[in-house]
Amino acid sequence: MGNFKKIKLLVVAAYGPELKALISLGRKHAVIRDGVAYLQAGIGPVAATFGLTHFLEDYRPQKIMAIGTAGTFNTKRFPVGTIVQAKSVSMVSHLPGFYACVDSPLAPWGEDQGEGKDPTLVRVYAPQEITCDAKCALQLAKHHDVEHLESYAYALVAQKFKIPLQIILGLTNIVGPKGHVQWQKNEAAVMLQVAEAILRELGFKKGRL
């Protein structure tokens, strides 16, 4: 039987470096501190599904906040460096958006995010692997705003366990053939911005959550 400790919030990411601006995990996959849990669930939809499910079998947070980096399909509307929040998640293009939640499509971000602005709401495409083809990216841009591998996995598992989910992403690159190089260049700085926004939203000082 699961050890359902009182966890106010689970912050989940694909891998450790996406959490390091909030907390140091070392070699651990999960850490619980002051009622907040931090989990590196795994890279890609299969690993993320397994990692989050495994955690929720033992612990039951009141809310899940998934964070990470994403590629943008439209740099004019959603430029690199923007912090966005998922309003829908699709695993297959051209199909209606899917988003897992309990009471509403989005867990509320709050009224104060430093400058008083909520993250931009976006349609997330969650493929099985990163899109590298430029022509394919142009087609996907007709129905999606950003691309993030693990979002559908998080949404699916959160729905299964009936836990409110919020997905906050920092845009690091343009989806296409140069995406990985741009991601490598921008990941650390963008994730620091994401972490700082989360800390402000939750009322903590920098470096403390």
C-alpha positions in Angstrom: 0.0 0.0 0.0 1.3 3.4 -0.9 2.8 5.8 1.6 0.6 8.8 0.9 2.5 11.5 2.7 1.2 15.0 2.7 2.8 16.4 -0.4 1.5 19.8 -1.5 3.2 19.8 -4.9 5.1 17.5 -7.2 7.5 19.3 -9.5 8.4 16.8 -12.3 10.8 17.1 -15.2 12.3 14.7 -17.7 15.8 14.8 -16.2 17.9 16.3 -13.4 19.4 19.4 -15.1 15.8 20.8 -15.7 15.4 20.8 -11.9 18.8 22.0 -10.8 17.9 25.7 -10.5 15.3 24.6 -7.9 17.0 21.7 -6.1 20.0 19.4 -6.4 18.9 15.8 -6.8 22.4 14.2 -6.9 22.0 10.6 -8.1 18.4 10.4 -6.8 15.4 10.3 -9.0 13.2 12.0 -6.4 13.5 14.2 -3.3 10.8 15.3 -0.9 11.5 18.5 1.1 9.1 20.7 3.1 6.0 19.2 1.5 7.3 19.6 -2.1 8.5 16.6 -4.1 10.9 16.8 -7.1 11.1 14.1 -9.6 13.1 13.4 -12.7 10.7 11.0 -14.4 12.7 10.1 -17.5 13.4 11.4 -21.0 10.8 10.6 -23.7 7.1 9.6 -23.3 7.6 6.0 -22.3 10.2 6.7 -19.6 8.1 9.7 -18.3 5.0 7.6 -18.1 6.7 4.9 -16.1 8.6 7.3 -13.9 5.6 9.4 -12.9 3.3 6.4 -12.5 5.9 4.7 -10.2 6.1 7.8 -8.0 2.3 8.2 -7.7 1.9 4.6 -6.7 3.7 5.6 -3.4 2.9 9.3 -3.0 -0.1 11.4 -3.8 0.6 15.1 -4.2 -2.2 17.6 -4.2 -1.0 19.0 -7.5 1.5 18.3 -10.2 3.6 20.9 -11.9 5.5 19.6 -15.0 8.4 21.8 -16.2 10.8 21.5 -19.1 12.0 22.9 -22.3 10.2 23.0 -25.6 10.6 24.0 -29.2 8.5 26.7 -30.9 6.7 26.4 -34.2 6.1 30.1 -34.5 8.9 32.5 -33.4 6.8 35.6 -34.0 4.0 34.6 -31.6 6.1 32.4 -29.3 9.8 33.5 -29.5 12.7 31.6 -27.9 13.0 32.5 -24.2 9.2 32.7 -23.7 7.7 30.9 -20.7 4.4 29.2 -21.7 1.7 27.1 -20.1 -0.1 24.2 -21.9 -3.8 24.7 -22.6 -4.0 21.5 -24.6 -1.7 18.5 -25.4 -2.0 16.4 -28.5 0.0 13.2 -29.3 -1.3 12.9 -32.9 -1.4 15.9 -35.2 -4.8 17.0 -36.6 -6.7 15.4 -33.8 -8.6 17.4 -31.1 -6.4 18.5 -28.2 -6.2 16.3 -25.1 -5.5 17.6 -21.6 -5.8 15.7 -18.4 -7.2 17.5 -15.4 -9.7 17.1 -12.5 -11.8 20.2 -12.4 -10.7 22.5 -15.2 -8.4 22.4 -18.2 -5.7 24.4 -16.4 -4.6 24.6 -12.8 -4.5 28.3 -12.1 -1.0 29.9 -12.3 -1.9 32.8 -10.0 -2.1 36.6 -10.3 1.5 37.5 -9.8 4.4 36.2 -11.9 6.9 38.9 -11.2 5.8 41.4 -13.8 2.1 40.5 -13.3 1.9 38.4 -16.4 0.6 34.8 -16.7 2.5 32.5 -19.0 1.2 32.5 -22.6 -1.2 29.6 -23.2 -0.2 27.2 -26.0 -1.2 24.1 -27.8 1.5 21.4 -27.2 2.4 18.7 -29.6 3.9 15.7 -27.9 5.6 13.4 -30.5 7.4 10.1 -29.9 10.6 11.7 -31.0 11.8 15.3 -31.7 10.8 16.7 -35.1 13.9 17.5 -37.2 12.4 17.9 -40.7 11.6 21.4 -41.7 8.7 20.6 -44.0 7.1 18.5 -41.3 7.5 21.3 -38.8 5.7 23.7 -41.1 2.8 21.3 -41.3 2.7 20.8 -37.6 2.7 24.6 -37.1 -0.8 24.7 -38.5 -2.3 22.9 -35.5 0.3 23.3 -32.7 2.3 26.1 -31.0 5.1 24.2 -29.3 6.6 20.7 -29.1 7.5 18.9 -25.9 8.1 15.1 -25.7 6.8 14.3 -22.3 3.7 16.5 -22.0 1.2 13.8 -23.1 2.7 11.3 -20.7 2.3 13.7 -17.8 -1.3 14.5 -18.8 -2.3 10.9 -19.2 -0.9 9.8 -15.9 -2.3 12.8 -14.0 -5.7 12.0 -15.4 -5.4 8.4 -14.3 -4.6 9.4 -10.7 -7.1 12.3 -10.8 -4.5 14.9 -9.8 -4.6 18.5 -11.1 -1.8 19.2 -13.6 0.0 22.3 -14.8 2.6 22.2 -17.5 5.1 25.1 -17.6 7.7 25.2 -20.4 10.5 27.4 -21.5 11.1 27.8 -25.2 14.7 27.0 -26.2 14.6 26.5 -29.9 12.8 26.5 -33.3 11.4 23.1 -34.2 13.4 21.7 -37.1 16.9 20.7 -38.2 18.7 23.2 -36.0 16.6 22.5 -33.0 19.0 20.4 -31.0 21.9 22.8 -31.5 19.8 25.7 -30.3 18.5 23.7 -27.4 22.0 23.0 -26.2 22.9 26.7 -26.4 19.8 28.0 -24.6 18.6 25.2 -22.2 20.4 26.3 -19.0 19.4 30.0 -19.3 15.8 29.3 -20.2 15.4 26.7 -17.4 16.7 29.3 -15.0 14.0 31.7 -16.1 11.4 29.0 -15.7 12.6 28.2 -12.2 12.7 31.9 -11.2 9.1 32.4 -12.4 8.0 29.3 -10.4 9.7 30.6 -7.3 8.1 34.0 -7.6 4.7 32.4 -8.3 4.9 30.2 -5.2 6.2 33.0 -3.0 9.7 31.7 -2.4 13.0 33.5 -2.7 15.5 32.5 -5.4 17.0 29.1 -4.8 14.4 28.1 -2.2 11.3 26.0 -2.9 
